[in-house]
Amino acid sequence: MKLVFALLVLLAGTCIAPNALARSCAFTINSSDQMRFDTAALKVAGDCTEVAVTLRHTGTLSARAMGHNWVLTRSPDLQPVAMAGMRARFEDDYLPPGDARVIAHTKIIGSGQSTTVRFLTKRLQKGAAYSFFCSFPGHFGLMRGKLSFG
């Protein structure tokens, strides 16, 4: 019996857990009352399987007055999604609910708040063009950047 237990312990130590090869890549972006992200480009390494983006609001205004979020789309979808978001509600983070063009997004935050979104890179294609922006009405003109993968 001891031999069987010892073999099981030895075999368990040699197995690779399914998530052991997963790699999470994390980014932090600051936003301000001047409608600016402090980062204009994010480069996600090709071996990342998950991305975590933390958005911090460093300004002093509330979410309803000068709220910000972080939205990721394919670059050609940025403007259509942003325009559709201008017709959406604050409660929906100024995004059309269920819009398939939105790859990932945070909630709208205000002064001193932060929020994090996590998404799998299997939704991204290496070499494709991606953009991130704030969907608060009128902000996407200034608050935008590029994301590359691979």
Rosetta silent file (secondary structure, phi, psi, omega in degrees, C-alpha in Angstrom):
SEQUENCE: MKLVFALLVLLAGTCIAPNALARSCAFTINSSDQMRFDTAALKVAGDCTEVAVTLRHTGTLSARAMGHNWVLTRSPDLQPVAMAGMRARFEDDYLPPGDARVIAHTKIIGSGQSTTVRFLTKRLQKGAAYSFFCSFPGHFGLMRGKLSFG
SCORE:     score description
SCORE:     0.000 S_00000001
   1 L     0.000  -41.068  179.080    0.000    0.000    0.000 S_00000001
   2 H   -62.858  -36.605 -179.977    2.847    2.391    0.834 S_00000001
   3 H   -65.635  -41.856  178.752    4.401    1.693   -2.567 S_00000001
   4 H   -63.232  -44.232  179.306    1.155    2.549   -4.387 S_00000001
   5 H   -62.844  -42.627  179.914    0.815    5.790   -2.410 S_00000001
   6 H   -63.597  -39.921  177.583    4.440    6.722   -3.147 S_00000001
   7 H   -65.027  -40.520  178.875    3.907    6.102   -6.879 S_00000001
   8 H   -64.054  -41.663  178.295    0.768    8.251   -6.893 S_00000001
   9 H   -63.801  -42.581  179.979    2.615   11.108   -5.174 S_00000001
  10 H   -64.344  -44.468  179.896    5.490   10.816   -7.659 S_00000001
  11 H   -66.604  -38.543  179.298    3.150   10.776  -10.660 S_00000001
  12 H   -62.633  -34.579  179.012    1.133   13.730   -9.346 S_00000001
  13 H   -71.223  -19.899 -178.725    4.316   15.780   -9.159 S_00000001
  14 H   -96.372   -8.761  179.427    5.105   15.119  -12.827 S_00000001
  15 L   -78.609  144.771  177.649    1.696   16.097  -14.207 S_00000001
  16 L  -101.229  123.875  177.905    1.321   19.558  -15.679 S_00000001
  17 L   -67.104  147.429 -178.331   -1.784   21.400  -14.628 S_00000001
  18 L   -55.845  -33.672 -178.188   -3.804   22.822  -17.553 S_00000001
  19 L   -91.229    1.183 -177.323   -3.198   26.412  -16.405 S_00000001
  20 L   -64.805  -27.511 -179.263    0.506   25.935  -15.718 S_00000001
  21 L   -93.100   -2.742  179.593    1.378   27.166  -19.200 S_00000001
  22 L   -73.288  143.373  177.454   -0.968   30.167  -19.027 S_00000001
  23 L  -131.957  125.455  178.401    0.652   33.578  -18.789 S_00000001
  24 E   -99.860  134.353  177.632   -1.197   36.688  -17.712 S_00000001
  25 E  -113.531  131.584 -174.816    0.041   40.091  -18.841 S_00000001
  26 E  -118.700  143.156  178.205   -1.018   43.133  -16.827 S_00000001
  27 E  -134.838  148.275  173.058   -1.187   46.820  -17.705 S_00000001
  28 E  -123.969  131.702  179.835   -2.210   49.906  -15.735 S_00000001
  29 E  -125.561  132.736  176.402   -3.542   53.010  -17.457 S_00000001
  30 E   -99.004  145.379  175.866   -4.265   56.302  -15.754 S_00000001
  31 E  -127.168  156.715 -173.446   -7.006   58.675  -16.901 S_00000001
  32 L  -135.465  173.391  175.582   -7.541   62.298  -15.913 S_00000001
  33 L   -68.810  -12.821  178.397  -10.039   65.154  -15.879 S_00000001
  34 L   -88.476   15.889  179.150   -8.212   66.464  -18.971 S_00000001
  35 L    54.144   57.592  179.699   -9.640   63.542  -20.990 S_00000001
  36 L  -138.986  140.708  163.496   -6.312   61.781  -21.426 S_00000001
  37 E   -92.201  147.511  177.465   -4.937   58.295  -21.008 S_00000001
  38 L   -85.619    2.175 -179.280   -1.304   58.278  -19.895 S_00000001
  39 L  -131.559  128.994 -179.494   -0.620   55.408  -22.309 S_00000001
  40 L  -103.876  -11.834 -177.868   -1.065   55.564  -26.082 S_00000001
  41 E  -149.997  139.091  174.085    0.076   52.039  -26.947 S_00000001
  42 E  -122.790  132.687  177.491    0.002   48.599  -25.368 S_00000001
  43 E  -114.352  113.057  179.635    2.116   45.710  -26.658 S_00000001
  44 E   -96.271  121.211 -179.555    0.834   42.297  -25.596 S_00000001
  45 L   -62.523  147.260 -177.499    3.454   39.573  -25.929 S_00000001
  46 L   -63.659  -20.759 -179.955    2.516   36.637  -28.137 S_00000001
  47 L   -92.294    2.691  175.465    2.868   34.147  -25.273 S_00000001
  48 L   -74.880  133.476  176.922    0.278   35.929  -23.095 S_00000001
  49 L  -104.390  -18.795  178.117   -2.921   33.940  -22.761 S_00000001
  50 E  -140.469  145.419  177.179   -4.771   36.470  -20.638 S_00000001
  51 E  -121.277  136.231  173.674   -4.598   40.253  -20.400 S_00000001
  52 E  -119.775  122.678  177.464   -5.548   42.313  -17.359 S_00000001
  53 E  -116.102  121.534  176.171   -6.008   46.054  -17.835 S_00000001
  54 E  -104.940  125.421  177.445   -6.465   48.221  -14.759 S_00000001
  55 E  -105.589  129.939  176.311   -7.838   51.703  -15.354 S_00000001
  56 E  -117.782  137.635  176.861   -7.319   54.362  -12.681 S_00000001
  57 E  -101.557  110.011 -176.196   -9.079   57.736  -12.611 S_00000001
  58 L   -94.074   -0.043 -179.119   -6.595   60.258  -11.208 S_00000001
  59 L   -82.088 -169.755 -176.978   -8.860   63.286  -11.588 S_00000001
  60 L  -115.033   -5.646 -176.126  -11.229   64.911   -9.125 S_00000001
  61 L   -91.130  155.057 -177.426  -14.546   64.784  -11.007 S_00000001
  62 L   -71.734  167.749  179.052  -17.298   62.200  -10.557 S_00000001
  63 H   -62.658  -36.824 -179.705  -18.097   59.381  -12.975 S_00000001
  64 H   -73.638  -28.711 -178.910  -21.233   61.166  -14.211 S_00000001
  65 H   -86.655  -43.495 -175.750  -19.373   64.452  -14.810 S_00000001
  66 H  -147.921   53.019 -179.367  -16.044   63.173  -16.222 S_00000001
  67 L   -75.605  154.909  177.867  -16.212   59.392  -16.164 S_00000001
  68 E  -136.970  150.565  169.897  -13.830   57.171  -18.064 S_00000001
  69 L  -139.970  177.477  179.224  -13.701   53.570  -19.141 S_00000001
  70 L  -126.549  120.435 -176.274  -11.391   51.446  -21.286 S_00000001
  71 E  -123.932  134.284  178.069  -12.882   49.754  -24.340 S_00000001
  72 E  -114.278  128.842  175.486  -11.053   47.444  -26.776 S_00000001
  73 E  -139.548  169.558  166.410  -12.211   46.886  -30.363 S_00000001
  74 E   -65.203  147.142 -176.330  -10.664   46.098  -33.710 S_00000001
  75 H   -54.516  -42.916  179.376   -9.386   49.424  -35.058 S_00000001
  76 H   -63.893  -18.870 -178.362  -11.996   49.650  -37.872 S_00000001
  77 H   -90.769   -8.767 -175.396  -14.752   49.247  -35.228 S_00000001
  78 H   -55.001  -59.103 -175.046  -13.594   52.078  -32.933 S_00000001
  79 H   -63.455  -46.528  178.463  -15.609   54.908  -34.455 S_00000001
  80 H   -60.823  -38.392  179.206  -18.826   52.939  -35.087 S_00000001
  81 H   -69.845  -42.073  179.236  -18.791   51.553  -31.536 S_00000001
  82 H   -62.705  -41.164  179.451  -17.976   54.970  -30.041 S_00000001
  83 H   -66.408  -41.380  176.950  -20.803   56.612  -32.017 S_00000001
  84 H   -64.862  -35.425  178.474  -23.246   53.901  -30.929 S_00000001
  85 H   -64.427  -29.086  178.733  -22.046   54.405  -27.359 S_00000001
  86 H   -66.218  -21.128  177.913  -23.038   58.058  -27.487 S_00000001
  87 L   -96.483   -3.270 -179.099  -26.642   56.888  -27.811 S_00000001
  88 L   -87.968  178.300 -176.057  -26.276   54.342  -24.966 S_00000001
  89 L   -99.636  155.541  174.326  -26.861   54.882  -21.264 S_00000001
  90 H   -53.703  -43.975 -177.876  -24.438   55.624  -18.433 S_00000001
  91 H   -61.849  -21.109  177.407  -25.665   52.412  -16.755 S_00000001
  92 H  -100.893   16.537 -179.720  -24.460   50.476  -19.827 S_00000001
  93 L    60.361   30.920 -178.825  -21.034   52.190  -19.706 S_00000001
  94 L    51.555   45.042  174.587  -21.998   54.120  -22.857 S_00000001
  95 L  -136.750  142.974  175.171  -21.821   50.946  -24.925 S_00000001
  96 L   -64.751  125.204 -179.030  -24.611   49.144  -26.745 S_00000001
  97 L   -55.324  132.618  175.955  -25.397   46.097  -24.570 S_00000001
  98 L    73.929   14.439 -178.509  -24.069   42.871  -26.064 S_00000001
  99 L   -65.135  114.513 -177.271  -22.181   44.570  -28.925 S_00000001
 100 L   -66.441  -17.049  179.095  -20.015   41.794  -30.431 S_00000001
 101 L   -74.651  -17.087  179.016  -17.531   44.374  -31.728 S_00000001
 102 E   -85.072  115.443  179.994  -16.451   45.100  -28.145 S_00000001
 103 E   -78.829  -42.156  179.003  -13.663   42.683  -27.216 S_00000001
 104 E  -159.793  154.215  175.099  -13.334   43.893  -23.622 S_00000001
 105 E  -160.676  155.018  173.022  -14.279   46.904  -21.517 S_00000001
 106 L   -96.782  173.110  171.886  -14.242   48.261  -18.000 S_00000001
 107 L   -79.908  166.481  175.179  -17.055   50.014  -16.232 S_00000001
 108 L   -74.927  132.719  178.894  -17.195   53.827  -16.115 S_00000001
 109 E  -127.901  161.302  177.746  -15.263   55.194  -13.121 S_00000001
 110 L  -125.259 -165.627 -174.480  -14.742   58.608  -11.527 S_00000001
 111 L   -40.507  122.979  174.747  -12.368   60.396   -9.182 S_00000001
 112 L    74.779   -1.030 -178.157  -10.030   58.113   -7.230 S_00000001
 113 L   -92.715  160.396  172.136  -11.609   54.903   -8.511 S_00000001
 114 E  -141.744  157.955 -179.730  -10.023   52.024  -10.378 S_00000001
 115 E  -151.253  152.610 -178.409  -11.375   49.013  -12.224 S_00000001
 116 E  -129.148  139.329  172.584   -9.868   45.991  -13.956 S_00000001
 117 E  -120.347  142.000  176.555  -10.969   43.970  -16.958 S_00000001
 118 E  -121.912  139.485  176.483   -9.513   40.579  -17.893 S_00000001
 119 E  -148.585  155.321 -179.172   -9.818   38.926  -21.279 S_00000001
 120 E   -86.583  140.543 -179.404   -8.302   35.966  -23.099 S_00000001
 121 H   -73.827   -8.590  176.421   -5.949   36.581  -25.999 S_00000001
 122 H   -64.102  -12.946  175.204   -7.658   33.840  -27.989 S_00000001
 123 H   -84.547   -5.290 -178.113  -10.026   36.661  -29.000 S_00000001
 124 L  -109.821  153.684  174.844   -7.074   38.467  -30.651 S_00000001
 125 L  -114.598  133.663  178.572   -5.199   37.721  -33.877 S_00000001
 126 L   -60.663  132.415  178.148   -1.478   38.273  -34.106 S_00000001
 127 L    85.755   -9.848  179.005   -0.708   41.239  -36.339 S_00000001
 128 L   -75.570  159.523 -178.775   -4.295   42.554  -36.424 S_00000001
 129 L   -94.951  124.010  178.560   -5.005   46.213  -35.617 S_00000001
 130 E  -125.593  147.797  177.738   -6.742   46.917  -32.295 S_00000001
 131 E  -130.315  148.750  171.956   -7.666   50.201  -30.643 S_00000001
 132 E  -120.300  153.524 -176.327   -8.711   51.152  -27.151 S_00000001
 133 E  -161.616  170.209  172.906  -10.721   54.225  -26.193 S_00000001
 134 L   -99.111  129.005 -177.182  -13.040   55.809  -23.648 S_00000001
 135 L   -93.984    3.607  173.233  -16.703   55.532  -24.659 S_00000001
 136 L   -57.524  134.157 -173.180  -17.962   58.366  -22.418 S_00000001
 137 L   -49.390  125.033  177.518  -19.725   60.664  -24.924 S_00000001
 138 L    86.034   -8.808 -175.735  -17.223   62.840  -26.762 S_00000001
 139 L   -82.356  -25.452 -171.669  -14.110   61.397  -25.135 S_00000001
 140 L   -63.112  -21.093  178.533  -12.995   58.967  -27.844 S_00000001
 141 L   -64.029  -34.217  179.783  -11.523   61.786  -29.957 S_00000001
 142 L  -105.704  -33.762 -173.799   -8.783   62.364  -27.372 S_00000001
 143 L   -98.514   86.668 -179.197   -8.820   59.216  -25.259 S_00000001
 144 E  -154.309  162.070  178.085   -7.629   56.479  -27.567 S_00000001
 145 E  -164.836 -179.504 -177.902   -4.637   54.276  -28.247 S_00000001
 146 E  -112.899  145.664  173.401   -3.400   51.195  -30.062 S_00000001
 147 E  -123.419  130.073  175.896   -3.013   47.623  -28.827 S_00000001
 148 E  -118.969  149.590 -178.551   -0.783   45.157  -30.639 S_00000001
 149 E  -131.433  129.399  174.501   -0.570   41.412  -30.039 S_00000001
 150 L   114.288    0.000    0.000    2.218   39.094  -31.007 S_00000001
